[in-house]
């Protein structure tokens, strides 16, 4: 499978293990940018990514330039995710067992603008539909003050892509996660808002 001049490979469950070091470095590099400003460590990333190894229905869509991973998009059943992600749905009366959660998409700057965003959504939505037990796909994104002085001039977010893909912003579905914004700094609380889409025919 190819998109934007890159090869795409879908790996599931424990098959992602050989790629974890590259994925950790990629996540640290991309999430250091606005709006996440994440100052992560490879040790934390290895622990975080380990949950995908324990879920046979998890997936990573790897975008590769030759043999180098330059982008990745992930997902797993929401009921196998941490409590921070599940509880907002439970409170809203949505069974986490009906939701496939899209954790993140990351792509190095030199490879953006080639349609990989749509390719990532296509692959994850197809995987969720093929599993046969999900009616919704969902993801969350951090909320930042538009007036934050750290916001890069001319920054364009992904809201247009998300709307085009049919994802509805749900003000009632929010979670709070902590991560450091400076090397060696403390975890700071960040609010994220979920977007949802119903799988066709579900």
Residue frames as qw, qx, qy, qz and C-alpha x, y, z in Angstrom:
[[0.000, 0.889, 0.457, 0.000, 0.00, 0.00, 0.00],
 [0.446, 0.049, 0.023, 0.893, 1.29, 3.47, -0.90],
 [0.024, -0.917, -0.398, -0.016, 0.24, 7.07, -0.25],
 [0.073, -0.985, 0.123, 0.091, 1.96, 10.38, -0.92],
 [0.512, 0.680, -0.510, 0.123, 4.98, 8.61, -2.39],
 [0.218, -0.478, 0.766, -0.370, 5.51, 6.58, 0.78],
 [0.516, -0.090, -0.839, -0.147, 4.88, 2.93, 1.52],
 [0.553, -0.408, 0.269, -0.674, 2.27, 2.20, 4.20],
 [0.468, 0.039, -0.880, 0.074, 2.41, -0.90, 6.34],
 [0.649, -0.498, 0.021, -0.574, -0.26, -1.92, 8.85],
 [0.403, 0.152, -0.847, 0.312, 0.99, -3.89, 11.86],
 [0.650, -0.528, -0.180, -0.516, -1.22, -5.20, 14.65],
 [0.868, -0.492, -0.052, -0.049, -0.73, -6.29, 18.23],
 [0.711, -0.550, 0.296, 0.322, 2.68, -7.70, 19.18],
 [0.741, 0.403, 0.274, 0.462, 3.95, -7.32, 15.59],
 [0.114, 0.957, -0.008, 0.268, 4.67, -3.65, 16.35],
 [0.727, -0.634, 0.071, 0.253, 7.43, -4.55, 18.84],
 [0.719, 0.045, 0.202, 0.664, 10.42, -4.23, 16.44],
 [0.228, 0.651, 0.251, 0.679, 9.25, -0.73, 15.53],
 [0.439, -0.815, -0.361, 0.117, 8.87, 0.63, 19.07],
 [0.512, -0.424, 0.027, 0.746, 12.25, 2.45, 19.30],
 [0.203, 0.208, 0.428, 0.856, 11.62, 4.26, 15.99],
 [0.234, -0.708, -0.557, -0.367, 8.05, 5.08, 17.03],
 [0.500, -0.696, -0.298, 0.421, 9.22, 6.48, 20.37],
 [0.391, -0.240, 0.177, 0.871, 11.71, 8.80, 18.65],
 [0.043, 0.408, 0.561, 0.719, 9.10, 9.87, 16.12],
 [0.337, -0.773, -0.530, -0.089, 6.50, 10.71, 18.75],
 [0.483, -0.597, -0.145, 0.624, 9.00, 12.72, 20.78],
 [0.307, -0.037, 0.336, 0.889, 10.08, 14.71, 17.71],
 [0.081, -0.485, -0.572, -0.657, 6.58, 15.51, 16.42],
 [0.420, -0.752, -0.506, -0.042, 4.83, 16.12, 19.74],
 [0.462, -0.339, -0.156, 0.804, 7.53, 18.58, 20.75],
 [0.064, 0.265, 0.355, 0.894, 5.86, 20.95, 18.26],
 [0.382, 0.133, 0.284, -0.869, 2.81, 23.14, 18.92],
 [0.409, -0.665, 0.031, -0.624, 0.20, 22.43, 20.16],
 [0.878, -0.342, -0.332, 0.034, 1.47, 19.59, 22.39],
 [0.032, 0.816, -0.428, 0.387, 4.90, 21.00, 23.35],
 [0.942, -0.326, -0.001, -0.083, 5.71, 17.58, 24.80],
 [0.107, 0.728, -0.660, 0.152, 9.16, 17.12, 26.31],
 [0.960, -0.158, 0.012, -0.231, 9.10, 13.35, 26.44],
 [0.241, -0.596, 0.765, 0.044, 11.65, 10.64, 27.09],
 [0.553, 0.228, -0.736, -0.317, 12.28, 7.35, 25.35],
 [0.059, 0.012, -0.920, 0.388, 11.83, 5.52, 28.67],
 [0.434, 0.294, 0.453, -0.721, 8.29, 6.88, 29.07],
 [0.580, 0.383, -0.358, -0.623, 7.52, 6.20, 25.42],
 [0.325, 0.173, -0.927, -0.072, 8.53, 2.55, 25.71],
 [0.123, 0.186, 0.828, -0.514, 6.17, 2.14, 28.65],
 [0.467, 0.405, 0.156, -0.770, 3.34, 4.03, 26.92],
 [0.546, 0.381, -0.538, -0.517, 3.66, 2.11, 23.65],
 [0.002, -0.170, 0.977, -0.125, 3.86, -1.22, 25.45],
 [0.535, 0.240, 0.547, -0.597, 0.07, -1.26, 25.85],
 [0.644, 0.473, -0.286, -0.529, -0.24, -1.88, 22.10],
 [0.258, 0.338, -0.904, -0.044, 1.73, -5.10, 22.43],
 [0.185, 0.065, 0.880, -0.433, -0.85, -6.44, 24.88],
 [0.569, 0.448, 0.324, -0.609, -3.84, -5.74, 22.64],
 [0.508, 0.083, 0.765, 0.388, -4.25, -8.15, 19.72],
 [0.336, 0.750, 0.547, 0.157, -6.64, -5.70, 18.03],
 [0.148, -0.829, 0.082, 0.534, -4.37, -2.65, 18.25],
 [0.741, 0.483, 0.270, 0.380, -2.77, -1.30, 15.10],
 [0.209, -0.685, 0.206, 0.667, -0.09, 1.01, 13.82],
 [0.674, 0.697, 0.207, 0.134, -0.09, 2.36, 10.29],
 [0.547, -0.517, 0.267, 0.603, 3.58, 2.95, 9.47],
 [0.517, 0.855, 0.006, -0.037, 4.56, 5.43, 6.75],
 [0.730, -0.386, 0.349, 0.442, 8.02, 4.55, 5.46],
 [0.406, 0.852, -0.282, -0.173, 10.47, 6.25, 3.18],
 [0.481, 0.430, -0.757, 0.102, 12.55, 3.28, 2.17],
 [0.630, -0.230, -0.717, 0.190, 13.15, 1.48, 5.44],
 [0.160, 0.027, -0.434, 0.886, 12.81, 4.57, 7.62],
 [0.127, -0.691, -0.710, 0.048, 9.60, 5.24, 9.55],
 [0.158, 0.172, 0.021, 0.972, 8.68, 8.89, 8.96],
 [0.480, -0.220, 0.020, -0.849, 5.08, 8.77, 10.15],
 [0.199, -0.132, -0.963, 0.121, 2.71, 6.58, 12.12],
 [0.521, -0.274, -0.038, -0.808, -0.90, 6.40, 13.15],
 [0.144, 0.051, -0.950, 0.274, -2.27, 4.19, 15.89],
 [0.617, -0.272, -0.083, -0.734, -5.46, 2.87, 17.41],
 [0.194, 0.014, -0.956, 0.218, -6.90, 0.30, 19.79],
 [0.398, -0.591, -0.658, -0.244, -10.22, -0.68, 21.38],
 [0.173, -0.668, 0.175, -0.703, -11.23, 2.01, 23.86],
 [0.818, -0.510, -0.018, -0.266, -12.12, -0.56, 26.52],
 [0.897, -0.058, -0.137, 0.417, -8.44, -1.58, 26.54],
 [0.281, 0.632, -0.154, 0.706, -7.23, 1.99, 27.01],
 [0.267, -0.027, -0.615, 0.741, -6.51, 3.68, 30.34],
 [0.086, -0.640, -0.694, 0.318, -9.22, 4.94, 32.66],
 [0.051, -0.492, -0.009, 0.869, -8.58, 8.56, 31.70],
 [0.182, 0.112, -0.599, -0.772, -9.89, 7.84, 28.19],
 [0.219, -0.314, -0.908, -0.172, -12.71, 5.46, 29.14],
 [0.088, -0.447, -0.655, 0.603, -14.40, 7.40, 31.94],
 [0.209, 0.291, -0.059, -0.932, -15.68, 10.35, 29.84],
 [0.415, -0.022, -0.705, -0.574, -17.57, 7.89, 27.62],
 [0.304, -0.308, -0.878, 0.204, -18.96, 5.94, 30.55],
 [0.001, 0.394, 0.429, -0.813, -20.23, 9.16, 32.12],
 [0.336, 0.272, -0.263, -0.863, -21.89, 10.10, 28.83],
 [0.775, 0.167, 0.455, -0.406, -23.63, 6.71, 28.64],
 [0.676, 0.574, -0.405, -0.223, -21.48, 5.42, 25.76],
 [0.944, -0.239, 0.218, 0.064, -20.20, 1.87, 26.15],
 [0.101, -0.753, 0.567, 0.319, -16.40, 1.93, 25.61],
 [0.579, -0.045, 0.797, 0.164, -16.74, -1.55, 24.13],
 [0.567, 0.682, 0.461, 0.024, -18.45, -0.01, 21.09],
 [0.149, 0.969, -0.149, -0.128, -15.65, 2.52, 20.42],
 [0.844, 0.121, 0.046, 0.520, -12.37, 2.09, 18.57],
 [0.242, -0.922, 0.010, 0.304, -9.99, 4.78, 19.78],
 [0.670, 0.593, -0.047, 0.444, -7.49, 6.52, 17.47],
 [0.634, -0.584, -0.153, 0.484, -4.57, 7.44, 19.70],
 [0.109, -0.793, 0.190, 0.569, -2.42, 9.65, 17.47],
 [0.766, 0.544, 0.185, 0.288, -1.06, 10.40, 14.04],
 [0.329, -0.792, 0.256, 0.445, 2.47, 11.76, 13.71],
 [0.757, 0.524, 0.224, 0.319, 4.36, 12.70, 10.56],
 [0.515, -0.347, 0.093, 0.778, 7.69, 14.44, 10.10],
 [0.185, 0.744, 0.101, -0.635, 7.35, 17.96, 8.62],
 [0.010, 0.426, -0.640, -0.639, 9.08, 17.17, 5.32],
 [0.012, 0.141, 0.949, 0.283, 6.38, 14.61, 4.48],
 [0.222, 0.531, 0.599, -0.557, 3.26, 16.66, 5.24],
 [0.372, 0.577, -0.088, -0.722, 0.82, 17.88, 2.62],
 [0.166, 0.262, -0.851, -0.424, 0.86, 14.62, 0.65],
 [0.722, -0.139, -0.336, -0.589, -2.51, 13.22, 1.76],
 [0.375, 0.111, -0.875, 0.284, -1.14, 10.98, 4.49],
 [0.310, -0.051, 0.514, -0.798, -3.73, 12.29, 6.96],
 [0.772, 0.132, -0.088, -0.615, -6.55, 10.79, 4.91],
 [0.665, 0.252, -0.702, -0.047, -4.60, 7.58, 4.35],
 [0.077, 0.167, -0.803, 0.567, -4.11, 7.18, 8.10],
 [0.548, 0.062, 0.363, -0.751, -7.85, 7.63, 8.74],
 [0.761, 0.237, -0.398, -0.455, -8.75, 5.24, 5.91],
 [0.513, 0.225, -0.816, 0.144, -6.56, 2.47, 7.30],
 [0.064, -0.068, 0.748, -0.657, -7.71, 2.85, 10.90],
 [0.622, 0.125, 0.171, -0.754, -11.39, 3.08, 10.02],
 [0.738, 0.230, -0.550, -0.317, -11.11, 0.00, 7.81],
 [0.321, 0.175, -0.861, 0.352, -9.43, -1.91, 10.65],
 [0.302, 0.011, 0.571, -0.763, -12.13, -0.88, 13.14],
 [0.724, 0.188, -0.097, -0.656, -14.90, -1.89, 10.72],
 [0.630, 0.258, -0.722, -0.126, -13.27, -5.24, 9.96],
 [0.040, 0.152, -0.849, 0.505, -13.21, -6.15, 13.65],
 [0.360, -0.342, -0.751, -0.435, -17.01, -6.07, 13.50],
 [0.415, -0.551, -0.676, 0.260, -17.86, -5.04, 17.06],
 [0.218, -0.354, -0.175, 0.892, -17.46, -1.27, 16.96],
 [0.239, 0.788, 0.556, 0.116, -20.03, 1.36, 16.02],
 [0.009, -1.000, 0.013, 0.025, -17.92, 4.46, 16.69],
 [0.722, 0.160, -0.144, 0.657, -14.39, 5.69, 16.09],
 [0.269, -0.955, -0.120, -0.039, -13.02, 8.49, 18.25],
 [0.650, 0.162, -0.235, 0.705, -9.93, 10.51, 19.05],
 [0.284, -0.903, -0.245, 0.212, -9.08, 13.48, 21.25],
 [0.524, 0.504, -0.027, 0.686, -6.97, 16.59, 20.74],
 [0.401, -0.356, -0.392, 0.747, -5.45, 19.08, 23.15],
 [0.033, 0.922, 0.354, 0.151, -7.13, 22.42, 23.74],
 [0.508, -0.128, -0.080, 0.848, -4.90, 25.49, 23.60],
 [0.050, 0.817, 0.256, -0.515, -5.68, 29.18, 24.05],
 [0.620, 0.653, 0.264, 0.346, -5.59, 30.76, 20.56],
 [0.026, 0.964, -0.138, 0.227, -3.86, 33.74, 22.18],
 [0.835, -0.438, 0.157, 0.294, -1.07, 31.62, 23.68],
 [0.101, 0.891, -0.350, -0.271, 2.17, 33.47, 22.77],
 [0.440, -0.353, 0.789, 0.245, 3.84, 30.13, 21.98],
 [0.701, 0.511, 0.490, -0.090, 1.46, 29.54, 19.06],
 [0.450, -0.117, 0.473, 0.748, 3.47, 29.78, 15.82],
 [0.302, 0.522, -0.055, -0.796, 2.47, 32.54, 13.43],
 [0.534, 0.341, -0.503, -0.587, 0.30, 31.18, 10.65],
 [0.181, -0.100, 0.969, -0.138, -0.28, 27.86, 12.36],
 [0.661, 0.019, -0.333, -0.672, -3.05, 25.84, 10.68],
 [0.499, -0.209, 0.765, -0.349, -4.59, 23.02, 12.72],
 [0.003, 0.011, -0.952, -0.307, -6.26, 19.82, 11.57],
 [0.401, 0.332, 0.563, -0.643, -9.86, 20.83, 12.21],
 [0.552, 0.448, -0.275, -0.647, -10.67, 21.03, 8.49],
 [0.347, 0.234, -0.895, -0.157, -9.43, 17.48, 7.93],
 [0.097, 0.106, 0.891, -0.430, -11.37, 16.20, 10.92],
 [0.498, 0.407, 0.292, -0.707, -14.62, 17.81, 9.76],
 [0.515, 0.426, -0.533, -0.518, -14.08, 16.51, 6.23],
 [0.251, 0.127, -0.959, 0.033, -13.70, 13.02, 7.67],
 [0.563, -0.450, -0.512, -0.467, -17.05, 13.41, 9.47],
 [0.499, -0.203, -0.656, 0.529, -15.78, 13.75, 13.03],
 [0.287, -0.797, -0.283, -0.450, -18.04, 15.68, 15.40],
 [0.181, 0.343, -0.545, 0.743, -16.56, 17.65, 18.25],
 [0.587, -0.558, -0.574, -0.126, -18.20, 16.62, 21.54],
 [0.057, -0.664, 0.306, -0.681, -18.00, 19.30, 24.20],
 [0.774, -0.479, 0.141, -0.390, -19.32, 16.82, 26.77],
 [0.978, -0.036, -0.029, 0.203, -16.45, 14.39, 26.21],
 [0.173, 0.853, -0.391, 0.300, -13.22, 15.70, 27.70],
 [0.893, -0.298, -0.203, 0.269, -10.26, 14.25, 29.54],
 [0.114, -0.936, 0.322, -0.079, -7.23, 15.64, 31.34],
 [0.937, 0.074, -0.110, 0.323, -3.75, 14.24, 30.79],
 [0.341, -0.888, 0.223, 0.214, -0.41, 15.32, 32.20],
 [0.853, 0.258, 0.059, 0.450, 2.89, 15.68, 30.37],
 [0.446, -0.592, 0.039, 0.670, 6.04, 17.82, 30.74],
 [0.460, 0.871, 0.155, 0.075, 6.59, 20.86, 28.54],
 [0.104, 0.871, -0.464, 0.120, 10.24, 21.33, 29.51],
 [0.700, 0.245, -0.639, 0.204, 13.16, 18.94, 29.85],
 [0.376, -0.015, -0.721, 0.582, 13.11, 17.61, 33.41],
 [0.306, -0.219, 0.135, -0.916, 10.00, 19.62, 34.21],
 [0.368, 0.116, 0.800, -0.460, 6.90, 18.36, 36.03],
 [0.077, 0.411, 0.831, 0.368, 3.87, 16.92, 34.33],
 [0.201, 0.151, 0.133, -0.959, 1.36, 19.69, 33.64],
 [0.438, 0.424, 0.756, -0.238, -2.39, 19.09, 33.24],
 [0.121, 0.181, -0.491, -0.843, -3.78, 19.46, 29.72],
 [0.594, 0.349, 0.524, -0.501, -7.43, 19.26, 28.66],
 [0.018, -0.111, 0.799, 0.590, -8.34, 17.32, 25.53],
 [0.621, 0.293, 0.225, -0.691, -11.66, 17.19, 23.67],
 [0.481, 0.056, 0.857, 0.178, -12.95, 14.12, 21.84],
 [0.478, 0.352, -0.323, -0.737, -14.25, 13.92, 18.28],
 [0.556, 0.070, 0.814, -0.149, -16.52, 11.03, 17.23],
 [0.458, 0.299, -0.493, -0.676, -17.71, 9.45, 14.00],
 [0.807, 0.043, 0.488, -0.329, -20.17, 6.61, 13.51],
 [0.245, -0.215, 0.843, 0.428, -18.89, 3.79, 11.32],
 [0.499, 0.157, -0.387, -0.759, -21.03, 3.45, 8.19],
 [0.676, -0.089, -0.653, -0.329, -23.82, 0.93, 8.63],
 [0.396, -0.091, -0.780, 0.477, -23.42, 0.76, 12.40]]
